[in-house]
Amino acid sequence: MPNPRIKDEDKYEALRDKGYSKEKSARIANTPNSGKKGGKAQPYEEWSKNELYDKAKKVGIEGRSKMTKKELMNALRNH
């Protein structure tokens, strides 16, 4: 018998079959676009050196003023 609180019953049942809890299955099945990949930011290669510097400053990377663009990208990726 379908549950009226579950928006995507097929997805819910598939998740339950995989071993997910009822609560987690319901949360995922009721979330629109839950299977789509997120992240809209451009890759660091497309950022300017100033943009990379500002991001490095925001996250607290030390020594950023002496770094090249490539070094800034590497530091941000490994932070």
N, CA, C and O atoms as a Tripos MOL2 file, in Angstrom:
@<TRIPOS>MOLECULE
protein
  316   315    79     0     0
PROTEIN
NO_CHARGES

@<TRIPOS>ATOM
      1 N           0.8430   -1.1830    0.0000 N.3       1 MET1
      2 CA          0.0000    0.0000    0.0000 C.3       1 MET1
      3 C           0.8880    1.2460    0.0000 C.2       1 MET1
      4 O           1.7380    1.3920    0.8780 O.2       1 MET1
      5 N           0.7050    2.1400   -0.9660 N.am      2 PRO2
      6 CA          1.5500    3.3370   -1.0570 C.3       2 PRO2
      7 C           1.3650    4.2690    0.1390 C.2       2 PRO2
      8 O           0.2750    4.4030    0.6950 O.2       2 PRO2
      9 N           2.4600    4.8970    0.5050 N.am      3 ASN3
     10 CA          2.4520    5.8600    1.5970 C.3       3 ASN3
     11 C           2.2690    7.2470    0.9970 C.2       3 ASN3
     12 O           3.0950    7.6570    0.1820 O.2       3 ASN3
     13 N           1.2250    7.9890    1.3620 N.am      4 PRO4
     14 CA          0.9920    9.3060    0.7520 C.3       4 PRO4
     15 C           2.0620   10.3370    1.0870 C.2       4 PRO4
     16 O           2.1440   11.3730    0.4280 O.2       4 PRO4
     17 N           2.8870   10.0700    2.1050 N.am      5 ARG5
     18 CA          3.9450   11.0190    2.4590 C.3       5 ARG5
     19 C           5.2150   10.8080    1.6510 C.2       5 ARG5
     20 O           6.1290   11.6300    1.7150 O.2       5 ARG5
     21 N           5.2880    9.7200    0.8910 N.am      6 ILE6
     22 CA          6.4540    9.4310    0.0530 C.3       6 ILE6
     23 C           6.1500    9.9130   -1.3610 C.2       6 ILE6
     24 O           5.1910    9.4580   -1.9850 O.2       6 ILE6
     25 N           6.9740   10.8410   -1.8680 N.am      7 LYS7
     26 CA          6.7190   11.4260   -3.1890 C.3       7 LYS7
     27 C           7.1340   10.4950   -4.3230 C.2       7 LYS7
     28 O           6.4710   10.4570   -5.3600 O.2       7 LYS7
     29 N           8.2140    9.7480   -4.1450 N.am      8 ASP8
     30 CA          8.6930    8.8360   -5.1820 C.3       8 ASP8
     31 C           8.7800    7.4350   -4.5760 C.2       8 ASP8
     32 O           9.8200    7.0210   -4.0640 O.2       8 ASP8
     33 N           7.6730    6.7310   -4.6480 N.am      9 GLU9
     34 CA          7.5700    5.4090   -4.0080 C.3       9 GLU9
     35 C           8.5780    4.4100   -4.5820 C.2       9 GLU9
     36 O           9.1480    3.6100   -3.8400 O.2       9 GLU9
     37 N           8.8010    4.4540   -5.9110 N.am     10 ASP10
     38 CA          9.7580    3.5270   -6.5360 C.3      10 ASP10
     39 C          11.1720    3.7510   -6.0080 C.2      10 ASP10
     40 O          11.8870    2.7970   -5.7040 O.2      10 ASP10
     41 N          11.5670    5.0090   -5.9030 N.am     11 LYS11
     42 CA         12.8950    5.3290   -5.3860 C.3      11 LYS11
     43 C          13.0110    4.8880   -3.9200 C.2      11 LYS11
     44 O          14.0260    4.3330   -3.5000 O.2      11 LYS11
     45 N          11.9490    5.1480   -3.1590 N.am     12 TYR12
     46 CA         11.9220    4.7510   -1.7460 C.3      12 TYR12
     47 C          12.1320    3.2430   -1.6100 C.2      12 TYR12
     48 O          12.9630    2.7960   -0.8200 O.2      12 TYR12
     49 N          11.3790    2.4650   -2.3800 N.am     13 GLU13
     50 CA         11.4860    1.0020   -2.2980 C.3      13 GLU13
     51 C          12.8640    0.5140   -2.7410 C.2      13 GLU13
     52 O          13.4080   -0.4210   -2.1530 O.2      13 GLU13
     53 N          13.4300    1.1390   -3.7720 N.am     14 ALA14
     54 CA         14.7660    0.7440   -4.2360 C.3      14 ALA14
     55 C          15.8100    1.0030   -3.1510 C.2      14 ALA14
     56 O          16.7140    0.1920   -2.9520 O.2      14 ALA14
     57 N          15.6890    2.1200   -2.4570 N.am     15 LEU15
     58 CA         16.6240    2.4380   -1.3760 C.3      15 LEU15
     59 C          16.4610    1.4830   -0.2020 C.2      15 LEU15
     60 O          17.4480    1.0660    0.4030 O.2      15 LEU15
     61 N          15.2200    1.1370    0.1190 N.am     16 ARG16
     62 CA         14.9650    0.1690    1.2010 C.3      16 ARG16
     63 C          15.5710   -1.1820    0.8480 C.2      16 ARG16
     64 O          16.1350   -1.8570    1.7090 O.2      16 ARG16
     65 N          15.4560   -1.5810   -0.4320 N.am     17 ASP17
     66 CA         16.0320   -2.8550   -0.8830 C.3      17 ASP17
     67 C          17.5550   -2.8550   -0.7700 C.2      17 ASP17
     68 O          18.1670   -3.9060   -0.5780 O.2      17 ASP17
     69 N          18.1670   -1.6720   -0.8890 N.am     18 LYS18
     70 CA         19.6210   -1.5560   -0.7450 C.3      18 LYS18
     71 C          20.0590   -1.5510    0.7200 C.2      18 LYS18
     72 O          21.2530   -1.6160    1.0140 O.2      18 LYS18
     73 N          19.0880   -1.4730    1.6430 N.am     19 GLY19
     74 CA         19.4250   -1.5190    3.0520 C.3      19 GLY19
     75 C          19.3640   -0.1860    3.7760 C.2      19 GLY19
     76 O          19.7170   -0.1030    4.9520 O.2      19 GLY19
     77 N          18.9230    0.8560    3.0890 N.am     20 TYR20
     78 CA         18.7950    2.1550    3.7460 C.3      20 TYR20
     79 C          17.6580    2.1040    4.7670 C.2      20 TYR20
     80 O          16.7140    1.3290    4.6120 O.2      20 TYR20
     81 N          17.7520    2.9300    5.8070 N.am     21 SER21
     82 CA         16.6980    2.9920    6.8110 C.3      21 SER21
     83 C          15.4440    3.6240    6.1990 C.2      21 SER21
     84 O          15.5090    4.2730    5.1550 O.2      21 SER21
     85 N          14.3140    3.4260    6.8600 N.am     22 LYS22
     86 CA         13.0600    4.0280    6.3850 C.3      22 LYS22
     87 C          13.1740    5.5470    6.3350 C.2      22 LYS22
     88 O          12.7420    6.1840    5.3740 O.2      22 LYS22
     89 N          13.7690    6.1220    7.3950 N.am     23 GLU23
     90 CA         13.8930    7.5790    7.4670 C.3      23 GLU23
     91 C          14.7640    8.1340    6.3470 C.2      23 GLU23
     92 O          14.3860    9.0970    5.6790 O.2      23 GLU23
     93 N          15.9340    7.5230    6.1410 N.am     24 LYS24
     94 CA         16.8450    8.0220    5.1020 C.3      24 LYS24
     95 C          16.2450    7.8150    3.7120 C.2      24 LYS24
     96 O          16.3630    8.6870    2.8510 O.2      24 LYS24
     97 N          15.6100    6.6790    3.4910 N.am     25 SER25
     98 CA         14.9720    6.4130    2.1990 C.3      25 SER25
     99 C          13.8880    7.4400    1.9130 C.2      25 SER25
    100 O          13.7760    7.9300    0.7890 O.2      25 SER25
    101 N          13.0940    7.7680    2.9190 N.am     26 ALA26
    102 CA         12.0280    8.7510    2.7440 C.3      26 ALA26
    103 C          12.6040   10.1290    2.4450 C.2      26 ALA26
    104 O          12.0960   10.8420    1.5800 O.2      26 ALA26
    105 N          13.6730   10.5090    3.1630 N.am     27 ARG27
    106 CA         14.2860   11.8140    2.9280 C.3      27 ARG27
    107 C          14.7850   11.9340    1.4960 C.2      27 ARG27
    108 O          14.5560   12.9490    0.8380 O.2      27 ARG27
    109 N          15.4670   10.8980    1.0130 N.am     28 ILE28
    110 CA         16.0180   10.9310   -0.3440 C.3      28 ILE28
    111 C          14.8910   10.9180   -1.3740 C.2      28 ILE28
    112 O          14.9310   11.6710   -2.3470 O.2      28 ILE28
    113 N          13.8840   10.0630   -1.1620 N.am     29 ALA29
    114 CA         12.7830    9.9460   -2.1170 C.3      29 ALA29
    115 C          11.9400   11.2130   -2.1710 C.2      29 ALA29
    116 O          11.2960   11.4780   -3.1860 O.2      29 ALA29
    117 N          11.9310   11.9870   -1.1150 N.am     30 ASN30
    118 CA         11.1330   13.2150   -1.0730 C.3      30 ASN30
    119 C          11.9110   14.4590   -1.4670 C.2      30 ASN30
    120 O          11.3480   15.5540   -1.4870 O.2      30 ASN30
    121 N          13.1930   14.3170   -1.7810 N.am     31 THR31
    122 CA         14.0180   15.4520   -2.1660 C.3      31 THR31
    123 C          14.0350   15.5690   -3.6850 C.2      31 THR31
    124 O          14.4580   14.6390   -4.3720 O.2      31 THR31
    125 N          13.5770   16.7100   -4.2200 N.am     32 PRO32
    126 CA         13.6160   16.8600   -5.6790 C.3      32 PRO32
    127 C          15.0510   16.8780   -6.1900 C.2      32 PRO32
    128 O          15.9380   17.4460   -5.5520 O.2      32 PRO32
    129 N          15.2690   16.2660   -7.3190 N.am     33 ASN33
    130 CA         16.5890   16.2310   -7.9760 C.3      33 ASN33
    131 C          17.6630   15.5960   -7.0960 C.2      33 ASN33
    132 O          18.8310   15.9750   -7.1840 O.2      33 ASN33
    133 N          17.2900   14.6430   -6.2560 N.am     34 SER34
    134 CA         18.2590   14.0620   -5.3210 C.3      34 SER34
    135 C          19.3640   13.2760   -6.0050 C.2      34 SER34
    136 O          20.4150   13.0520   -5.4030 O.2      34 SER34
    137 N          19.1620   12.8550   -7.2300 N.am     35 GLY35
    138 CA         20.1860   12.0860   -7.9060 C.3      35 GLY35
    139 C          21.1080   12.9140   -8.7740 C.2      35 GLY35
    140 O          22.0040   12.3660   -9.4160 O.2      35 GLY35
    141 N          20.9120   14.2120   -8.8090 N.am     36 LYS36
    142 CA         21.7180   15.0640   -9.6800 C.3      36 LYS36
    143 C          22.9530   15.5790   -8.9660 C.2      36 LYS36
    144 O          22.9410   15.8420   -7.7640 O.2      36 LYS36
    145 N          24.0130   15.7140   -9.7370 N.am     37 LYS37
    146 CA         25.2720   16.1930   -9.2030 C.3      37 LYS37
    147 C          25.2060   17.6930   -8.9560 C.2      37 LYS37
    148 O          24.6590   18.4390   -9.7690 O.2      37 LYS37
    149 N          25.7530   18.1250   -7.8520 N.am     38 GLY38
    150 CA         25.7720   19.5500   -7.5230 C.3      38 GLY38
    151 C          27.0600   20.2010   -7.9660 C.2      38 GLY38
    152 O          27.8430   19.6130   -8.7120 O.2      38 GLY38
    153 N          27.2740   21.4020   -7.5100 N.am     39 GLY39
    154 CA         28.5220   22.0930   -7.8100 C.3      39 GLY39
    155 C          28.4830   22.8400   -9.1180 C.2      39 GLY39
    156 O          28.4930   22.2310  -10.1880 O.2      39 GLY39
    157 N          28.4400   24.1460   -9.0440 N.am     40 LYS40
    158 CA         28.3710   24.9620  -10.2480 C.3      40 LYS40
    159 C          29.6290   25.8090  -10.4320 C.2      40 LYS40
    160 O          29.7220   26.5760  -11.3900 O.2      40 LYS40
    161 N          30.5730   25.6800   -9.5430 N.am     41 ALA41
    162 CA         31.7780   26.5120   -9.6180 C.3      41 ALA41
    163 C          32.6600   26.0880  -10.7890 C.2      41 ALA41
    164 O          32.7360   24.9120  -11.1430 O.2      41 ALA41
    165 N          33.3180   27.0730  -11.3750 N.am     42 GLN42
    166 CA         34.2590   26.8030  -12.4610 C.3      42 GLN42
    167 C          35.5060   26.1320  -11.8830 C.2      42 GLN42
    168 O          35.8440   26.3430  -10.7180 O.2      42 GLN42
    169 N          36.1870   25.3250  -12.6950 N.am     43 PRO43
    170 CA         37.4510   24.7580  -12.2290 C.3      43 PRO43
    171 C          38.4720   25.8730  -11.9870 C.2      43 PRO43
    172 O          38.4250   26.9200  -12.6320 O.2      43 PRO43
    173 N          39.3900   25.6350  -11.0550 N.am     44 TYR44
    174 CA         40.3660   26.6630  -10.7000 C.3      44 TYR44
    175 C          41.1640   27.1560  -11.9090 C.2      44 TYR44
    176 O          41.5980   28.3080  -11.9260 O.2      44 TYR44
    177 N          41.3610   26.3090  -12.9110 N.am     45 GLU45
    178 CA         42.1150   26.7380  -14.0960 C.3      45 GLU45
    179 C          41.4590   27.9290  -14.7890 C.2      45 GLU45
    180 O          42.1340   28.7000  -15.4700 O.2      45 GLU45
    181 N          40.1520   28.0820  -14.6180 N.am     46 GLU46
    182 CA         39.4280   29.1780  -15.2630 C.3      46 GLU46
    183 C          39.3510   30.4360  -14.3920 C.2      46 GLU46
    184 O          38.8470   31.4680  -14.8350 O.2      46 GLU46
    185 N          39.8450   30.3520  -13.1670 N.am     47 TRP47
    186 CA         39.8440   31.5080  -12.2620 C.3      47 TRP47
    187 C          41.0600   32.3770  -12.5670 C.2      47 TRP47
    188 O          42.0860   31.8760  -13.0260 O.2      47 TRP47
    189 N          40.9430   33.6690  -12.3130 N.am     48 SER48
    190 CA         42.1000   34.5610  -12.4350 C.3      48 SER48
    191 C          42.9750   34.3740  -11.1920 C.2      48 SER48
    192 O          42.5360   33.8200  -10.1840 O.2      48 SER48
    193 N          44.2180   34.8460  -11.2860 N.am     49 LYS49
    194 CA         45.1130   34.7480  -10.1350 C.3      49 LYS49
    195 C          44.5420   35.5360   -8.9520 C.2      49 LYS49
    196 O          44.6480   35.0990   -7.8060 O.2      49 LYS49
    197 N          43.9390   36.6920   -9.2270 N.am     50 ASN50
    198 CA         43.3390   37.4940   -8.1550 C.3      50 ASN50
    199 C          42.1850   36.7670   -7.4740 C.2      50 ASN50
    200 O          42.0430   36.8320   -6.2530 O.2      50 ASN50
    201 N          41.3660   36.0790   -8.2510 N.am     51 GLU51
    202 CA         40.2560   35.3110   -7.6700 C.3      51 GLU51
    203 C          40.7860   34.1860   -6.7810 C.2      51 GLU51
    204 O          40.2630   33.9360   -5.6960 O.2      51 GLU51
    205 N          41.8350   33.5140   -7.2650 N.am     52 LEU52
    206 CA         42.4520   32.4450   -6.4720 C.3      52 LEU52
    207 C          43.0530   33.0080   -5.1870 C.2      52 LEU52
    208 O          42.9260   32.4090   -4.1190 O.2      52 LEU52
    209 N          43.7010   34.1490   -5.2980 N.am     53 TYR53
    210 CA         44.2990   34.8010   -4.1330 C.3      53 TYR53
    211 C          43.2230   35.1320   -3.0980 C.2      53 TYR53
    212 O          43.3880   34.8670   -1.9080 O.2      53 TYR53
    213 N          42.1130   35.7190   -3.5740 N.am     54 ASP54
    214 CA         41.0240   36.0800   -2.6570 C.3      54 ASP54
    215 C          40.4470   34.8560   -1.9620 C.2      54 ASP54
    216 O          40.1470   34.9000   -0.7680 O.2      54 ASP54
    217 N          40.2910   33.7710   -2.6990 N.am     55 LYS55
    218 CA         39.7760   32.5300   -2.1030 C.3      55 LYS55
    219 C          40.7780   31.9940   -1.0820 C.2      55 LYS55
    220 O          40.3850   31.5590    0.0010 O.2      55 LYS55
    221 N          42.0620   32.0200   -1.4180 N.am     56 ALA56
    222 CA         43.1050   31.5460   -0.4970 C.3      56 ALA56
    223 C          43.1120   32.3860    0.7760 C.2      56 ALA56
    224 O          43.3030   31.8590    1.8720 O.2      56 ALA56
    225 N          42.9040   33.6900    0.6300 N.am     57 LYS57
    226 CA         42.8420   34.5790    1.7920 C.3      57 LYS57
    227 C          41.6400   34.2280    2.6620 C.2      57 LYS57
    228 O          41.7330   34.1940    3.8890 O.2      57 LYS57
    229 N          40.5130   33.9690    2.0060 N.am     58 LYS58
    230 CA         39.2750   33.6480    2.7200 C.3      58 LYS58
    231 C          39.4060   32.3640    3.5400 C.2      58 LYS58
    232 O          38.8720   32.2780    4.6460 O.2      58 LYS58
    233 N          40.1090   31.3740    3.0050 N.am     59 VAL59
    234 CA         40.2500   30.0990    3.7220 C.3      59 VAL59
    235 C          41.4950   30.0440    4.6100 C.2      59 VAL59
    236 O          41.7230   29.0490    5.2980 O.2      59 VAL59
    237 N          42.3000   31.1110    4.5960 N.am     60 GLY60
    238 CA         43.4270   31.2110    5.5150 C.3      60 GLY60
    239 C          44.7060   30.5190    5.0960 C.2      60 GLY60
    240 O          45.4420   30.0150    5.9440 O.2      60 GLY60
    241 N          44.9860   30.4850    3.8050 N.am     61 ILE61
    242 CA         46.2350   29.8830    3.3270 C.3      61 ILE61
    243 C          47.3630   30.8850    3.5050 C.2      61 ILE61
    244 O          47.3000   32.0020    2.9920 O.2      61 ILE61
    245 N          48.3940   30.4810    4.2350 N.am     62 GLU62
    246 CA         49.5300   31.3660    4.4960 C.3      62 GLU62
    247 C          50.5260   31.3240    3.3400 C.2      62 GLU62
    248 O          50.6530   30.3080    2.6570 O.2      62 GLU62
    249 N          51.2290   32.4350    3.1280 N.am     63 GLY63
    250 CA         52.2390   32.5190    2.0800 C.3      63 GLY63
    251 C          51.6500   32.7510    0.6990 C.2      63 GLY63
    252 O          52.3610   32.6540   -0.3010 O.2      63 GLY63
    253 N          50.3810   33.0510    0.6320 N.am     64 ARG64
    254 CA         49.6880   33.1880   -0.6510 C.3      64 ARG64
    255 C          50.2050   34.3520   -1.4950 C.2      64 ARG64
    256 O          50.1300   34.3010   -2.7230 O.2      64 ARG64
    257 N          50.7230   35.3900   -0.8640 N.am     65 SER65
    258 CA         51.1680   36.5610   -1.6270 C.3      65 SER65
    259 C          52.3800   36.2560   -2.5040 C.2      65 SER65
    260 O          52.6240   36.9550   -3.4870 O.2      65 SER65
    261 N          53.1310   35.2340   -2.1610 N.am     66 LYS66
    262 CA         54.3250   34.8730   -2.9410 C.3      66 LYS66
    263 C          54.0710   33.7110   -3.9050 C.2      66 LYS66
    264 O          54.9830   33.2740   -4.6070 O.2      66 LYS66
    265 N          52.8130   33.2030   -3.9370 N.am     67 MET67
    266 CA         52.5050   32.0240   -4.7560 C.3      67 MET67
    267 C          52.1520   32.4100   -6.1900 C.2      67 MET67
    268 O          51.5920   33.4740   -6.4550 O.2      67 MET67
    269 N          52.5020   31.5060   -7.1020 N.am     68 THR68
    270 CA         52.0750   31.6420   -8.4940 C.3      68 THR68
    271 C          50.6330   31.1430   -8.5950 C.2      68 THR68
    272 O          50.0840   30.5850   -7.6440 O.2      68 THR68
    273 N          50.0440   31.3530   -9.7510 N.am     69 LYS69
    274 CA         48.6780   30.8730   -9.9610 C.3      69 LYS69
    275 C          48.6060   29.3610   -9.7510 C.2      69 LYS69
    276 O          47.6840   28.8660   -9.1030 O.2      69 LYS69
    277 N          49.5590   28.6420  -10.2880 N.am     70 LYS70
    278 CA         49.5830   27.1840  -10.1560 C.3      70 LYS70
    279 C          49.7230   26.7730   -8.6860 C.2      70 LYS70
    280 O          49.0720   25.8310   -8.2340 O.2      70 LYS70
    281 N          50.5660   27.4770   -7.9560 N.am     71 GLU71
    282 CA         50.7460   27.1760   -6.5280 C.3      71 GLU71
    283 C          49.4760   27.4730   -5.7290 C.2      71 GLU71
    284 O          49.1330   26.7400   -4.8010 O.2      71 GLU71
    285 N          48.7820   28.5560   -6.0990 N.am     72 LEU72
    286 CA         47.5230   28.8860   -5.4260 C.3      72 LEU72
    287 C          46.4800   27.7900   -5.6740 C.2      72 LEU72
    288 O          45.7790   27.3750   -4.7500 O.2      72 LEU72
    289 N          46.3800   27.3240   -6.9250 N.am     73 MET73
    290 CA         45.4350   26.2510   -7.2470 C.3      73 MET73
    291 C          45.7470   25.0060   -6.4170 C.2      73 MET73
    292 O          44.8470   24.3920   -5.8450 O.2      73 MET73
    293 N          47.0080   24.6440   -6.3570 N.am     74 ASN74
    294 CA         47.4270   23.4640   -5.6150 C.3      74 ASN74
    295 C          47.1320   23.6190   -4.1210 C.2      74 ASN74
    296 O          46.6540   22.6870   -3.4740 O.2      74 ASN74
    297 N          47.4210   24.8040   -3.5850 N.am     75 ALA75
    298 CA         47.1730   25.0520   -2.1590 C.3      75 ALA75
    299 C          45.6770   24.9610   -1.8480 C.2      75 ALA75
    300 O          45.2890   24.3910   -0.8280 O.2      75 ALA75
    301 N          44.8450   25.5170   -2.7150 N.am     76 LEU76
    302 CA         43.3980   25.4570   -2.4920 C.3      76 LEU76
    303 C          42.8710   24.0300   -2.5820 C.2      76 LEU76
    304 O          42.0020   23.6300   -1.8080 O.2      76 LEU76
    305 N          43.3930   23.2800   -3.5160 N.am     77 ARG77
    306 CA         42.9290   21.8900   -3.6670 C.3      77 ARG77
    307 C          43.3370   21.0340   -2.4780 C.2      77 ARG77
    308 O          42.6350   20.0850   -2.1250 O.2      77 ARG77
    309 N          44.4480   21.3560   -1.8690 N.am     78 ASN78
    310 CA         44.9480   20.5370   -0.7730 C.3      78 ASN78
    311 C          44.6490   21.1050    0.6030 C.2      78 ASN78
    312 O          45.1290   20.5890    1.6120 O.2      78 ASN78
    313 N          43.8620   22.1610    0.6430 N.am     79 HIS79
    314 CA         43.5170   22.7930    1.9300 C.3      79 HIS79
    315 C          42.4150   22.0170    2.6140 C.2      79 HIS79
    316 O          41.9850   22.3870    3.7060 O.2      79 HIS79
@<TRIPOS>BOND
     1     1     2 1
     2     2     3 1
     3     3     4 2
     4     3     5 am
     5     5     6 1
     6     6     7 1
     7     7     8 2
     8     7     9 am
     9     9    10 1
    10    10    11 1
    11    11    12 2
    12    11    13 am
    13    13    14 1
    14    14    15 1
    15    15    16 2
    16    15    17 am
    17    17    18 1
    18    18    19 1
    19    19    20 2
    20    19    21 am
    21    21    22 1
    22    22    23 1
    23    23    24 2
    24    23    25 am
    25    25    26 1
    26    26    27 1
    27    27    28 2
    28    27    29 am
    29    29    30 1
    30    30    31 1
    31    31    32 2
    32    31    33 am
    33    33    34 1
    34    34    35 1
    35    35    36 2
    36    35    37 am
    37    37    38 1
    38    38    39 1
    39    39    40 2
    40    39    41 am
    41    41    42 1
    42    42    43 1
    43    43    44 2
    44    43    45 am
    45    45    46 1
    46    46    47 1
    47    47    48 2
    48    47    49 am
    49    49    50 1
    50    50    51 1
    51    51    52 2
    52    51    53 am
    53    53    54 1
    54    54    55 1
    55    55    56 2
    56    55    57 am
    57    57    58 1
    58    58    59 1
    59    59    60 2
    60    59    61 am
    61    61    62 1
    62    62    63 1
    63    63    64 2
    64    63    65 am
    65    65    66 1
    66    66    67 1
    67    67    68 2
    68    67    69 am
    69    69    70 1
    70    70    71 1
    71    71    72 2
    72    71    73 am
    73    73    74 1
    74    74    75 1
    75    75    76 2
    76    75    77 am
    77    77    78 1
    78    78    79 1
    79    79    80 2
    80    79    81 am
    81    81    82 1
    82    82    83 1
    83    83    84 2
    84    83    85 am
    85    85    86 1
    86    86    87 1
    87    87    88 2
    88    87    89 am
    89    89    90 1
    90    90    91 1
    91    91    92 2
    92    91    93 am
    93    93    94 1
    94    94    95 1
    95    95    96 2
    96    95    97 am
    97    97    98 1
    98    98    99 1
    99    99   100 2
   100    99   101 am
   101   101   102 1
   102   102   103 1
   103   103   104 2
   104   103   105 am
   105   105   106 1
   106   106   107 1
   107   107   108 2
   108   107   109 am
   109   109   110 1
   110   110   111 1
   111   111   112 2
   112   111   113 am
   113   113   114 1
   114   114   115 1
   115   115   116 2
   116   115   117 am
   117   117   118 1
   118   118   119 1
   119   119   120 2
   120   119   121 am
   121   121   122 1
   122   122   123 1
   123   123   124 2
   124   123   125 am
   125   125   126 1
   126   126   127 1
   127   127   128 2
   128   127   129 am
   129   129   130 1
   130   130   131 1
   131   131   132 2
   132   131   133 am
   133   133   134 1
   134   134   135 1
   135   135   136 2
   136   135   137 am
   137   137   138 1
   138   138   139 1
   139   139   140 2
   140   139   141 am
   141   141   142 1
   142   142   143 1
   143   143   144 2
   144   143   145 am
   145   145   146 1
   146   146   147 1
   147   147   148 2
   148   147   149 am
   149   149   150 1
   150   150   151 1
   151   151   152 2
   152   151   153 am
   153   153   154 1
   154   154   155 1
   155   155   156 2
   156   155   157 am
   157   157   158 1
   158   158   159 1
   159   159   160 2
   160   159   161 am
   161   161   162 1
   162   162   163 1
   163   163   164 2
   164   163   165 am
   165   165   166 1
   166   166   167 1
   167   167   168 2
   168   167   169 am
   169   169   170 1
   170   170   171 1
   171   171   172 2
   172   171   173 am
   173   173   174 1
   174   174   175 1
   175   175   176 2
   176   175   177 am
   177   177   178 1
   178   178   179 1
   179   179   180 2
   180   179   181 am
   181   181   182 1
   182   182   183 1
   183   183   184 2
   184   183   185 am
   185   185   186 1
   186   186   187 1
   187   187   188 2
   188   187   189 am
   189   189   190 1
   190   190   191 1
   191   191   192 2
   192   191   193 am
   193   193   194 1
   194   194   195 1
   195   195   196 2
   196   195   197 am
   197   197   198 1
   198   198   199 1
   199   199   200 2
   200   199   201 am
   201   201   202 1
   202   202   203 1
   203   203   204 2
   204   203   205 am
   205   205   206 1
   206   206   207 1
   207   207   208 2
   208   207   209 am
   209   209   210 1
   210   210   211 1
   211   211   212 2
   212   211   213 am
   213   213   214 1
   214   214   215 1
   215   215   216 2
   216   215   217 am
   217   217   218 1
   218   218   219 1
   219   219   220 2
   220   219   221 am
   221   221   222 1
   222   222   223 1
   223   223   224 2
   224   223   225 am
   225   225   226 1
   226   226   227 1
   227   227   228 2
   228   227   229 am
   229   229   230 1
   230   230   231 1
   231   231   232 2
   232   231   233 am
   233   233   234 1
   234   234   235 1
   235   235   236 2
   236   235   237 am
   237   237   238 1
   238   238   239 1
   239   239   240 2
   240   239   241 am
   241   241   242 1
   242   242   243 1
   243   243   244 2
   244   243   245 am
   245   245   246 1
   246   246   247 1
   247   247   248 2
   248   247   249 am
   249   249   250 1
   250   250   251 1
   251   251   252 2
   252   251   253 am
   253   253   254 1
   254   254   255 1
   255   255   256 2
   256   255   257 am
   257   257   258 1
   258   258   259 1
   259   259   260 2
   260   259   261 am
   261   261   262 1
   262   262   263 1
   263   263   264 2
   264   263   265 am
   265   265   266 1
   266   266   267 1
   267   267   268 2
   268   267   269 am
   269   269   270 1
   270   270   271 1
   271   271   272 2
   272   271   273 am
   273   273   274 1
   274   274   275 1
   275   275   276 2
   276   275   277 am
   277   277   278 1
   278   278   279 1
   279   279   280 2
   280   279   281 am
   281   281   282 1
   282   282   283 1
   283   283   284 2
   284   283   285 am
   285   285   286 1
   286   286   287 1
   287   287   288 2
   288   287   289 am
   289   289   290 1
   290   290   291 1
   291   291   292 2
   292   291   293 am
   293   293   294 1
   294   294   295 1
   295   295   296 2
   296   295   297 am
   297   297   298 1
   298   298   299 1
   299   299   300 2
   300   299   301 am
   301   301   302 1
   302   302   303 1
   303   303   304 2
   304   303   305 am
   305   305   306 1
   306   306   307 1
   307   307   308 2
   308   307   309 am
   309   309   310 1
   310   310   311 1
   311   311   312 2
   312   311   313 am
   313   313   314 1
   314   314   315 1
   315   315   316 2
@<TRIPOS>SUBSTRUCTURE
     1 MET1         2 RESIDUE 1 A MET
     2 PRO2         6 RESIDUE 1 A PRO
     3 ASN3        10 RESIDUE 1 A ASN
     4 PRO4        14 RESIDUE 1 A PRO
     5 ARG5        18 RESIDUE 1 A ARG
     6 ILE6        22 RESIDUE 1 A ILE
     7 LYS7        26 RESIDUE 1 A LYS
     8 ASP8        30 RESIDUE 1 A ASP
     9 GLU9        34 RESIDUE 1 A GLU
    10 ASP10       38 RESIDUE 1 A ASP
    11 LYS11       42 RESIDUE 1 A LYS
    12 TYR12       46 RESIDUE 1 A TYR
    13 GLU13       50 RESIDUE 1 A GLU
    14 ALA14       54 RESIDUE 1 A ALA
    15 LEU15       58 RESIDUE 1 A LEU
    16 ARG16       62 RESIDUE 1 A ARG
    17 ASP17       66 RESIDUE 1 A ASP
    18 LYS18       70 RESIDUE 1 A LYS
    19 GLY19       74 RESIDUE 1 A GLY
    20 TYR20       78 RESIDUE 1 A TYR
    21 SER21       82 RESIDUE 1 A SER
    22 LYS22       86 RESIDUE 1 A LYS
    23 GLU23       90 RESIDUE 1 A GLU
    24 LYS24       94 RESIDUE 1 A LYS
    25 SER25       98 RESIDUE 1 A SER
    26 ALA26      102 RESIDUE 1 A ALA
    27 ARG27      106 RESIDUE 1 A ARG
    28 ILE28      110 RESIDUE 1 A ILE
    29 ALA29      114 RESIDUE 1 A ALA
    30 ASN30      118 RESIDUE 1 A ASN
    31 THR31      122 RESIDUE 1 A THR
    32 PRO32      126 RESIDUE 1 A PRO
    33 ASN33      130 RESIDUE 1 A ASN
    34 SER34      134 RESIDUE 1 A SER
    35 GLY35      138 RESIDUE 1 A GLY
    36 LYS36      142 RESIDUE 1 A LYS
    37 LYS37      146 RESIDUE 1 A LYS
    38 GLY38      150 RESIDUE 1 A GLY
    39 GLY39      154 RESIDUE 1 A GLY
    40 LYS40      158 RESIDUE 1 A LYS
    41 ALA41      162 RESIDUE 1 A ALA
    42 GLN42      166 RESIDUE 1 A GLN
    43 PRO43      170 RESIDUE 1 A PRO
    44 TYR44      174 RESIDUE 1 A TYR
    45 GLU45      178 RESIDUE 1 A GLU
    46 GLU46      182 RESIDUE 1 A GLU
    47 TRP47      186 RESIDUE 1 A TRP
    48 SER48      190 RESIDUE 1 A SER
    49 LYS49      194 RESIDUE 1 A LYS
    50 ASN50      198 RESIDUE 1 A ASN
    51 GLU51      202 RESIDUE 1 A GLU
    52 LEU52      206 RESIDUE 1 A LEU
    53 TYR53      210 RESIDUE 1 A TYR
    54 ASP54      214 RESIDUE 1 A ASP
    55 LYS55      218 RESIDUE 1 A LYS
    56 ALA56      222 RESIDUE 1 A ALA
    57 LYS57      226 RESIDUE 1 A LYS
    58 LYS58      230 RESIDUE 1 A LYS
    59 VAL59      234 RESIDUE 1 A VAL
    60 GLY60      238 RESIDUE 1 A GLY
    61 ILE61      242 RESIDUE 1 A ILE
    62 GLU62      246 RESIDUE 1 A GLU
    63 GLY63      250 RESIDUE 1 A GLY
    64 ARG64      254 RESIDUE 1 A ARG
    65 SER65      258 RESIDUE 1 A SER
    66 LYS66      262 RESIDUE 1 A LYS
    67 MET67      266 RESIDUE 1 A MET
    68 THR68      270 RESIDUE 1 A THR
    69 LYS69      274 RESIDUE 1 A LYS
    70 LYS70      278 RESIDUE 1 A LYS
    71 GLU71      282 RESIDUE 1 A GLU
    72 LEU72      286 RESIDUE 1 A LEU
    73 MET73      290 RESIDUE 1 A MET
    74 ASN74      294 RESIDUE 1 A ASN
    75 ALA75      298 RESIDUE 1 A ALA
    76 LEU76      302 RESIDUE 1 A LEU
    77 ARG77      306 RESIDUE 1 A ARG
    78 ASN78      310 RESIDUE 1 A ASN
    79 HIS79      314 RESIDUE 1 A HIS
